[in-house]
Amino acid sequence: MIKVVFFAALREKLACSELSIESDNISTVEQVKQHLIMQQPDWQAHIHNNALLSAVNNEMVPANHPVKSGDEVAFFPPVTGG
């Protein structure tokens, strides 16, 4: 199982804070995104946002980063400070 967590405005838009998905046939962050869209097609606009950031086990990673069972994958919108 891979734990998927959504933060900030993304969590609100999806009305979901976290879920778990089977790790079979999922080996990258991009494949996690694809799986989420297949399960929830109405999430596509939010998940395929080019500005969406991702982290695996609390480390910022690109979409081609590997994932495995037991990992936590987090998605969140870019943050600005001021």
Short mmCIF file of the C-alpha atoms (twelve columns), coordinates in Angstrom:
data_MODEL
# 
_entry.id   MODEL 
# 
loop_
_atom_site.group_PDB 
_atom_site.id 
_atom_site.type_symbol 
_atom_site.label_atom_id 
_atom_site.label_alt_id 
_atom_site.label_comp_id 
_atom_site.label_asym_id 
_atom_site.label_seq_id 
_atom_site.Cartn_x 
_atom_site.Cartn_y 
_atom_site.Cartn_z 
_atom_site.pdbx_PDB_model_num 
ATOM 1  C CA . MET A 1  0.000   0.000  0.000   1 
ATOM 2  C CA . ILE A 2  1.045   3.550  -0.739  1 
ATOM 3  C CA . LYS A 3  -0.339  6.322  1.452   1 
ATOM 4  C CA . VAL A 4  -1.330  9.406  -0.541  1 
ATOM 5  C CA . VAL A 5  -1.766  12.721 1.277   1 
ATOM 6  C CA . PHE A 6  -3.187  15.995 -0.051  1 
ATOM 7  C CA . PHE A 7  -2.368  19.373 1.500   1 
ATOM 8  C CA . ALA A 8  -3.623  22.959 1.549   1 
ATOM 9  C CA . ALA A 9  -6.003  24.143 -1.173  1 
ATOM 10 C CA . LEU A 10 -5.618  20.846 -3.037  1 
ATOM 11 C CA . ARG A 11 -7.106  18.970 -0.071  1 
ATOM 12 C CA . GLU A 12 -10.064 21.342 -0.105  1 
ATOM 13 C CA . LYS A 13 -10.618 21.076 -3.866  1 
ATOM 14 C CA . LEU A 14 -10.542 17.277 -3.777  1 
ATOM 15 C CA . ALA A 15 -12.481 17.048 -0.490  1 
ATOM 16 C CA . CYS A 16 -9.956  14.414 0.577   1 
ATOM 17 C CA . SER A 17 -7.031  14.625 2.973   1 
ATOM 18 C CA . GLU A 18 -5.534  11.155 2.474   1 
ATOM 19 C CA . LEU A 19 -6.123  7.705  1.055   1 
ATOM 20 C CA . SER A 20 -4.275  4.460  0.478   1 
ATOM 21 C CA . ILE A 21 -3.767  2.759  -2.872  1 
ATOM 22 C CA . GLU A 22 -2.452  -0.647 -3.836  1 
ATOM 23 C CA . SER A 23 1.160   -0.462 -4.940  1 
ATOM 24 C CA . ASP A 24 0.842   -3.172 -7.601  1 
ATOM 25 C CA . ASN A 25 1.965   -1.815 -10.985 1 
ATOM 26 C CA . ILE A 26 2.796   1.609  -9.527  1 
ATOM 27 C CA . SER A 27 6.467   2.493  -9.522  1 
ATOM 28 C CA . THR A 28 6.672   6.301  -9.882  1 
ATOM 29 C CA . VAL A 29 4.948   9.436  -8.592  1 
ATOM 30 C CA . GLU A 30 3.527   9.988  -12.097 1 
ATOM 31 C CA . GLN A 31 1.923   6.541  -11.976 1 
ATOM 32 C CA . VAL A 32 0.367   7.447  -8.616  1 
ATOM 33 C CA . LYS A 33 -1.166  10.501 -10.314 1 
ATOM 34 C CA . GLN A 34 -2.457  8.390  -13.202 1 
ATOM 35 C CA . HIS A 35 -3.987  5.888  -10.793 1 
ATOM 36 C CA . LEU A 36 -5.748  8.665  -8.862  1 
ATOM 37 C CA . ILE A 37 -7.207  10.093 -12.082 1 
ATOM 38 C CA . MET A 38 -8.413  6.659  -13.175 1 
ATOM 39 C CA . GLN A 39 -10.167 6.231  -9.817  1 
ATOM 40 C CA . GLN A 40 -11.465 9.830  -9.653  1 
ATOM 41 C CA . PRO A 41 -11.701 11.308 -13.193 1 
ATOM 42 C CA . ASP A 42 -13.018 14.629 -11.862 1 
ATOM 43 C CA . TRP A 43 -9.666  15.134 -10.088 1 
ATOM 44 C CA . GLN A 44 -7.752  15.359 -13.383 1 
ATOM 45 C CA . ALA A 45 -7.608  19.163 -13.572 1 
ATOM 46 C CA . HIS A 46 -6.183  19.344 -10.055 1 
ATOM 47 C CA . ILE A 47 -3.794  16.372 -10.236 1 
ATOM 48 C CA . HIS A 48 -2.365  17.238 -13.664 1 
ATOM 49 C CA . ASN A 49 -1.641  20.823 -12.667 1 
ATOM 50 C CA . ASN A 50 1.961   21.502 -13.776 1 
ATOM 51 C CA . ALA A 51 2.563   23.590 -10.655 1 
ATOM 52 C CA . LEU A 52 1.577   20.716 -8.331  1 
ATOM 53 C CA . LEU A 53 4.432   19.731 -6.028  1 
ATOM 54 C CA . SER A 54 5.101   16.226 -4.783  1 
ATOM 55 C CA . ALA A 55 7.057   14.609 -2.005  1 
ATOM 56 C CA . VAL A 56 7.883   11.015 -1.137  1 
ATOM 57 C CA . ASN A 57 8.513   10.310 2.523   1 
ATOM 58 C CA . ASN A 58 8.806   14.058 3.235   1 
ATOM 59 C CA . GLU A 59 11.369  14.720 0.490   1 
ATOM 60 C CA . MET A 60 10.517  16.896 -2.518  1 
ATOM 61 C CA . VAL A 61 10.737  14.814 -5.696  1 
ATOM 62 C CA . PRO A 62 10.031  15.013 -9.437  1 
ATOM 63 C CA . ALA A 63 7.249   13.035 -11.135 1 
ATOM 64 C CA . ASN A 64 9.633   10.275 -12.272 1 
ATOM 65 C CA . HIS A 65 10.762  9.538  -8.698  1 
ATOM 66 C CA . PRO A 66 10.309  5.873  -7.726  1 
ATOM 67 C CA . VAL A 67 7.739   4.778  -5.149  1 
ATOM 68 C CA . LYS A 68 7.176   1.465  -3.413  1 
ATOM 69 C CA . SER A 69 4.844   -0.142 -0.933  1 
ATOM 70 C CA . GLY A 70 5.032   1.605  2.440   1 
ATOM 71 C CA . ASP A 71 5.884   5.018  0.976   1 
ATOM 72 C CA . GLU A 72 3.933   8.179  1.683   1 
ATOM 73 C CA . VAL A 73 3.336   10.347 -1.379  1 
ATOM 74 C CA . ALA A 74 2.181   13.895 -0.727  1 
ATOM 75 C CA . PHE A 75 0.775   16.391 -3.216  1 
ATOM 76 C CA . PHE A 76 0.377   20.091 -2.589  1 
ATOM 77 C CA . PRO A 77 0.106   23.353 -4.468  1 
ATOM 78 C CA . PRO A 78 3.096   25.689 -4.629  1 
ATOM 79 C CA . VAL A 79 3.528   27.854 -1.574  1 
ATOM 80 C CA . THR A 80 4.397   31.522 -1.549  1 
ATOM 81 C CA . GLY A 81 5.766   33.489 1.305   1 
ATOM 82 C CA . GLY A 82 5.899   37.086 2.147   1 
# 
